[in-house]
Amino acid sequence: MSSDNFIHAQGKDLYDGKGNKIRLQGVNLGNWFVPECYMSVTDVGDFETGVYTTERALEAMKQNPNLTPAQIDELYHLYMRSYITEKDFEEIASVGLNMVRIPFTWHDLTTDGQKLRPNAFRYIDWAIEMCEKYGLYAVLDLHGAIGSQNQDFHSGDDAHFDLYGNEENRKKTINLWKRIADRYRNRSVVAGYDLLNECRKAPGKFGGKINTDFYDELYQAVRSVDPDHLIFIEYFTFPIHGIGISHYKWENVAVEYHIYNLTPFSQLTCLRMIHAMHQITGNTKVPVYIGEFNAWDKVKDWDVTLDYFEKLGWSWSSWTYKANEYPYRKGGFAKEHAGRDWGLYVLDQKPVDLSKAGFDEIAAVYKATVTENARKTYIYDFYKRRLG
């Protein structure tokens, strides 16, 4: 992919740098940079009596008397090198997908939201290199901003909602995006920037002008260093949450929705509802990207969903590539989906307690997260049949 081959928005469609219409069809690399409590191979036991989050896990490891700071750092890199390997990018391409969405948080890049970690971008750089090698695009997704944009566990921090009202955290998040955009401004393999994942106006409450106004600040910051990349503007949880794109003077943007049908209605009814909401938002003149969705064990609904996306010309990436079945098989978050598969691959490892376990025990679990130890699911088979 050459430097003049940036994906860009033109009307309601996406085009590559050669002028060919393109639809992104991919998968999320969830549980890699951002392990989540319902599919992680680690937990925090009784530490602070909280569920697993990135921030709580780091604190649990720091207070674990069996671990030194050097060992904590070594374990982080061991997990990152094991959970996703080159073979995984090869597999993603082999089933017919053409992109990956890469969720990460500020913890992965900085120590305090400002000072970059040594070689902070090494794994994003490597993932982008793998995308280039296997003909995939990458969407860079800030899943957790400094202070947390939603106070949900998947932001890495469920203890704070301290982004919008905290000027320091706002500035740090803006500066972080400027650094990211500056680093990847010439990389056409990067399809675009997903500025904030599933932001809320208040804990447990969706949408609001506060979100889209901050998107505008982030948009302006990115555009100050990168005029070319596509930018994704998320509306969570429904298209009607937030202020329409026409309110802002944005160019080369796409709207993003996430679709998880947790209703008693059919998948097709849910999709039609999302589309109807989209039609009344004022966002109909730009491309649509479904950044996350899953039809779980309703096998026929996978075809229903992709048929609908294809009909409308929407791009998409399912959640997720690989998960750990054990936590949700035993209950807890998303227990209504117990026994259902979240990924193309599924591990079944009992999580290890980061607040008490020794280095060797944690290392053994992390090493075992390689995809060779996971089983393929019907989602893998579906993509192979449909796209491969």
Helices and strands as residue ranges (DSSP letters): E 8-10, E 13-15, E 21-22, E 25-28, E 42-43, G 47-49, H 54-62, H 69-83, H 86-94, E 99-105, G 106-108, H 122-133, E 137-144, G 153-155, H 167-184, E 190-194, E 200-202, E 205-206, H 209-223, E 230-234, G 245-247, E 253-260, H 267-279, E 288-294, H 299-312, E 315-318, E 322-324, H 325-329, G 335-337, E 345-347, E 352-353, H 359-367, G 371-373, E 375-376, H 378-386
